[in-house]
Amino acid sequence: MNYTSTRNNRLSVSASFAIANGISAEGGLFVPETIPQTDEAFLASLAPLSYTERARKILPLFLTDYTEEELKAYTAAAYGSRFEGPAPAPVTPLHDNVSVLELWHGPTCAFKDMALQLLPHLLTGAAKRVLQGKESVILVATSGDTGKAALEGFKDVAGTRILVFFPDKGVSPMQKLQMTTQEGNNVGVCAIEGNFDDAQTGVKAIFTDAGVKERLLKNNMCFSSANSINWGRLVPQIVYYFSAYADLLAKGAIMNGDKINFCVPTGNFGNILAGWYARRMGLPVNKLICASNENDVLTEFLTTGRYNRRRPFHTTVSPSMDILISSNLERLIFHLLGNDSDETNRLFAALKENGEYTVSDALLKEIKACFAAGCCNDDETKAAIKETYRAHGYLCDTHTGVAVRVYEAYRAAGDATPSVIVSTASPYKFSKAVLGALTDGNFAAENEFDMVSELETLTGMPAPAPLKSLKGKTPRFTNVCAQSEMEAQVYGLLGIKD
């Protein structure tokens, strides 16, 4: 299995090369040249297996230059004792034929752990093959959850440094505390003035700057990425779509071959794109329902074919979805264009220069064949959290609340296919908004940890230990910079003076 670039389809590289480099030299994203296929016998074989065993059957289809021994060791380390509960990604019944796929039982209580507990192992394995002894510098822009999950995954990993940039006013207090108190000798964190798109644009500019790369090389370093632009982030996410289907099979909730829907709260398009790869591999998926908050750029695109980032940016109670430039959408478009990098370049040059592009009617028809989309505002999100808890005793975070609201509207329009709502974070990462939703804003707590306690008392649901342990910790990282100062921050955090 080799990989090409969305901006240069003449390129053909190994999985190790794609993972070690993160992004192609011309700014394109690495994608598999072909998509492996599965069948009903393969699905049946997954049902009795553990999550780790399922990963060991799916990952080798894409990571053909990794040995069986490597992947066995990596998955054991990634999905072992650091996840709470009986399984890393359990499927919980909600009502009727609707279930919730919980992806937040890892060390940072968000779905990013599902990939970022594995990525450091994939990257260090790749580095041995392709980086010739250079130190990997992991550069991350985050809207909240990726940053902490990457910091935790790469903490003190030999041969790596990790630097994280986040929007100073665009993450929850708990998310900020998770990042700014991060331990480890190889980590660095800096807030930026602006939103996630500013952070992401700044990181991509640094990544592709020849002068920056040359300066790192002089110090025996080279860039890689832990954002979902790195294929090593996306490929582990494919596993949990297959695992959810296998769980439903094992429980007798569906028959082998039955189609199901997935509703995914979506910002940068990586999580739902992993579902699309699973669908293309043969997983029986009817619709992938893209759930957005008030930053509804994806809702418009998936329903009209027009991507327009020139719109108001909304800071919402679901901050990990406060995004107007969804980087992973480029991968989908490239594949649906038949791996046409020239047309992909044209569309994304228009996005950069004019702030928008529109795909053809034929391409939009293909998109609509597998995607549905919807959006909601903060009031609707909070109402969904309250109603879901009142009606079903299920407590969800603000991002999952968006998915619940969008899914219920989609279902009401007539599709009763068995469905899985993808839950991406613990409700305790967003205690203020969740507590406010349940109490209509009438709660006594004034600080983040008092809100955690009050939410525990109200619901009887214990907060995850990794979040409660943050109480009383003093931030290590307090810098805030402008986007134009990010490059200087990189050099400073790395200790590069020449």
N, C-alpha and C positions, 0 to 999 in steps of 0.2 A: 504494500500500500504506500504510494507516494503522494505528495502534496504539491499543489500549485498555488498561485497567488491570484486573488481577485483582480489585481491590476496588471498581471503579466502571466497569461496562461501558457507561455512557453517554458516557464519555470517548472522543474520537477525535482523535489527534495524529499528526504526521508522524514519520518515523524520526529526523530530526534532533532534534526535540523530545525524543523518548524517550531518545536517546543522550546529549544534552546534560544532561538532568535526572537520568538514572540510575534514579530511583524516583519513582513518582507521589506527588502531594501528600498523599494519604490513606494512604500506606504500601503501596499495591499495586505489583505488578511489571508493566511494560509487556510486552504480547504482541501479535503480529500479529492483526488482525481476521479475516483469512482466511489460509490456508496455500497458497502457490502449488503447482501440480502439474507434474510432469515425466513423461516417457514413455521407452520404450526407445530411441527415436531420439535423445533428449537424452543418455541414458547412453552410447550409442555415440559420440556426438560428443565426449565427454570423454576417451575412451581415448587418443587420440594426443597430447593436450595436456599441457603442463607444469602443475605445481601452480598457479602464478600465473595461467595462462590458464583453468584450471578455476574458480578463485576469481572471475575476471571474468565467468564465465557464471552463477554461482550468486548472488553477492552482489546484483546488480541486481534480482533477483526480490523481494528484501525492502527494498532501500534505494533506493526509486524517486525520492526527492527529491535524490539525489546524481547528478551528471552522469557520463557515461561517461568523460570526461577525468579527473575527480576519482578515480574508482575505479581507473582504469588507473594513475595516479600513486601512489595509496596502496598498491595491492597490489605494485607494483614496489619501493617503498621497504620494505615490510614483509617480503617473502619473497625478498629479494635476497641480498646478500653476508653478512648476519649469521647465516645458517644454514650449518652445516658439511655437507659431503657433496654428492652430486649432486641431492638433492631435499629439501625441507623436511620431508616426512612419508613416508618410504619404507616399503614393505611388504616384510617379510622372511619367507621360508618358515621354519616351525619343524619341523613333521613332518606326514606324511600330507596332509590337506587343511586344515591349521591354519597360519595366518600371524600375524605380529606387525606391528601398525601402530606405528611408532616416531615419537613426537611430541616428542622431546627433543633435537633437533639444533640448537636455537636458542641465543641468547646466554646464557640462564640454565639451560639443560639440563633443562627441564621443559616439559610440554605447554602450560602457560599462555602460552608464547611464541607459539603459533600464533594466539592472539587478541590478545595484548597488544603485539605488534609492529604490529598494524593499528589497534587502538583509538585510540591518540593521534591518528592521522590522521583517523579518523572523527569524533572528538570536536572537534578543532580546526575541521574543516569544518562540523560542526553548530553550533559556537559562533558562527561568523560569521553564521549565519542566525538564531539564536534567542536568544543571550545578550546582545546589544546592548553588546558591548565589555567585559563583566564578565570578571574572571579566574576560571577554573575551579579549584575546590579538589577534587582527587580524594582521596576518603577511603576507605581500604581496611582491612578486617580480613582477616587471612591465617592459614591453618594451615601456611604454609611457602612454597609455590611461587608463589602469586599475588603476594605482597608483592615479591619480588625481580623478577619479570617485569614488574610494573607500574612499579616504581622505574626499571628499565632502559628500559622503553618511553617513560616520560614525562620522563626525565632531560633537563633544560634545554629542554623544549618550550615555546616562547613562549606566554604567556597561561595557563599552568597552574602549579599547585602540587600536590604529591602527598604525602600523609601516610599512613603505614602503621603499624598496630597488630598485634602478634603475641603469642601466649602465651609467656611467658618460658621455661617448662619444656616447651613443647609442640612444638618444632621441632628438627631435627637440628643438630648443631654447624656443619655446612657451610651449612645454610639460614640460621642465625643470622648467621654471618660474612658471607654474601652480602648480607644486608640492612643490617647495622650498619656495613659498610664502604662503603656506596653513595656514589658520587660524584654531583655535580650541585648547582647552586645553588638549585633549587626543590624539594628533597626533605627529608622529615623522617620519622624512624622512632622508635617507642617500644614497648617491651615492656610487657605487662600481667600482673598477678598473676591467674591463672585459666587457663581453657582457651579454645579457639577460639570456642566458643559464647558465652562471656562477651565476647570481643572483638567478635563479630558483633552481639550484642544491643546492646552499647554504641554501635557505629557506626550501627546503624539508629535508635537512640533519638536520637542527635545529628542525624542526617539529617532526622528528622521533627519536631524541636523548633523551634517558631515563633520563639522568642526567639533561638536560635542563628542561624537563617537571617536574621533581621532584623539581627543584629549583623554578620554577614558582608556583607549588602547595604550597610550604612553604610560598609564598607571596599571597596566595588565588587567583591565576591567572591560566588560562589554555588557550592553543592556539586554534584558529580557523583560517580560511582562507577566504579571499575575492577573491582569484584567481579563475579561472574557474575550478580548481580541486574541488571546493566546489559545491555540488549539488544545493545549494541555488543560485548560479550564473547561472547555466545552465537552470534550469526549467523556469525562467522568459523569457529566450531567445526563448523558444519554442513558446511562445505566438505570437511573431511578424511574424513568418512564417504563422500561421493560420490567423493572422490579414491581412497580405498582400493578401492572397488568398481571404479573405472575402471582402476586398476593391475592388479587380478586379471583383468579383461577383456583388457587389453593383453597380459598374459602367457599368455592362454589357459587360466588356472586355472579359470575359470567361463565359461558362455555367457550372453549378454545375456538378462536375465530370470530367471536362476537366483537363488534366495534364499540369503542367507548370514546367519550369526549374528555379532554383536559382543559380546564380553565386556569390560566396562568397570569398572575399579576406581573406586569411587564414594564420595564424601563429601557434598558440597553439592548433588549431583544435576545440576549444569550440564553436565558432559561427556556423560553418558548421555542427558540431555534433548535435546542437539543431535542425537544419533542418532535419537531419537524424531521430531523435526521432519523429519529426512531421510526416515525411514520414511513419515511422513504425506505427504511430497511425492512419494512414488512409488518411492523407492529400495527394491529388493527385499530387505527385511530380514525374516527369519523370527522371530528372537528377539533382544532386547536383554537380555543377562545381567548383572545388577547384582551386582558382587562387593564385599563388605564385609569389614572386619576384625572384631575383637571388639565394636566399636561397631555392633551389628547392627540398629539401628532400622529401616533400610530393608529388610533381609531380612524382618523381621516384617511390615512394612507391605505389601510387594509380594506376600506369600504369604497374609496374613490380612485385610488391609484396616484393621488397627488401627495407628495411629501413636502411639507412647508414648515420649516423651522422658524419662520418670521412670524412669531405670535407671542403674546404675553407669556412670561414664565411665572408659574404659580408655585409658591412654597406651601406645601400641604402637610397633612398629618401622616402621609405615607412617603417620606422623603427619599427613599431608595428608588422611587419611580419618578422623581422630579427631574426629568431628562427630556431634552428636545432633539438631541442628535443620538439616535439609536445605532451605535456602531455595527452591531452584528447583523443588522438588516442587509448590509452589503453582501454578506455571505449568501443569504437566501436569494437575493436578486441575481447574483452571479450564477448560481446553480440553475435557477429558472430560465436564465438567458442561454442555457446550454454551454456554460463556461466561457461566455463571450466577454473577455476582459476589456476589449475596445469599447463596447457599449457600457459596461460597468464604469469605466473611466469617465465616459461622457456624462453619465448621470451624476456621478459624485463630484465631478468638476463643476457641474451646474449647481449642486447643493452648496459647494464651497463659495462659488462666485456670486450666485443669485439668491441663495437661501432656499431653493426649492427645485424639485424635478417632478416629472409626471411620467409614469410608465405607460406602455402601450395597452390597448384594450385586451389584446391576447394575453399579455402577462398578467393583467388584473384578473382575468377569468381564471387563470391558474392559481393565483393567490386566493381568490374567493372559494375555490374548490376545497381548500383545506383549512382556511382561516375564517373565523368570525371575530368580531371586535365590538367592544363597548367601553364606556367610560362613566365615571360618576364624580361628584364633588365631595368635599369633606363631610357635609351634613349627611349625605346618603351613605358614606362609608361608616360613620358613627352609628347611623340607624341600623345598618346591616350587622354591626358588631353587637348592638343591644338585642336585636331581634333574634340573632343566631343563638345568643346565650339564653335568652328568655324561652325560646321555643325548643331548643335542643340541648341546652346545658353545655354548649361548646364555646369556649373562649378563644377568640382569634385576634390577631394583631391587626394593625391598620392596613397593611398591604393585602393580607388575606381577606379583610373586610371589603376591599375594593373588588377582589375576585368573587366573593360571595354575592355582592350586589349585582355585578355584571352578569354572573352566571344565572341568577334567578330571573333577571330580565330576559336573558337568552332562552331559558327553559320555558318561560311564560309565552314566548313567541311560537312554541310548538314542538321543540325537539326534546323528547323524553329519553333519549339514548342514555344508558348508564354513564355516569360522569364522575370525574375526579377533580376536585378543587385543589390546586397546589398551594400549600401553606408555607410561606417563606421565612417567617421569623416568629420567635416567641412573643406573646403579647406583652411580656415584661420588658422588652426592649423599648416599648412605647407606652409606658405605664400611664403617663398623664392623659394621652388621648384615649386610651382604652378605658381608664377609670372615668374619665369625663363622659364617654359614650354610655357607660352603664348607669351613671348617676345623673345624667343630664347636666353635668357640670357642677353638681352639688357635693363636693367632697372637701374634707378638712385638710388633707396633707398639703404641705407647701414646698417640699423638696423632693427630688427624684426617689430617694430611698424610702421616705415616708409614704410616697405614692405606691411603691412596690408593696410595702407592708399593708396598706389599706386595701389594695387590690387582692392580696392574699386573704385577708380577713373577709372581704366581701364575697369572694368566689370559692374559697376553700382549696384553690389550686396553688400549690407551692411554686414559688419562683425558682428558676434554675440556679444552682449553686454558683456557676461562673459569674452571674450578674450580681448576686448578693455579696460575693467576695470583693467587689469593687468599692464597697462602702469604706470611706476613710482613706482611700488611696490618694496620694498627691500626684498631679500630672508631672511627667518628666519633660514633655514637649509643649512649649507655649508659643512658638513662633507663628506669626501670621504675615503672609506676604502677598503682594500683587501678582497677577499672572505673569507680568513682565519680569518678575524677580525669581521665578521658579528655577531657571537654569542656575542662577547663583546659589540658590538654596541646595540644589543637587550637589554642587561642588563642595559647599560647606558641610553638608551632612556626610559626604564621603571623605572629607579631609583632604581634598585635592587642592593644592596650591599652585601647581604649575601645569 
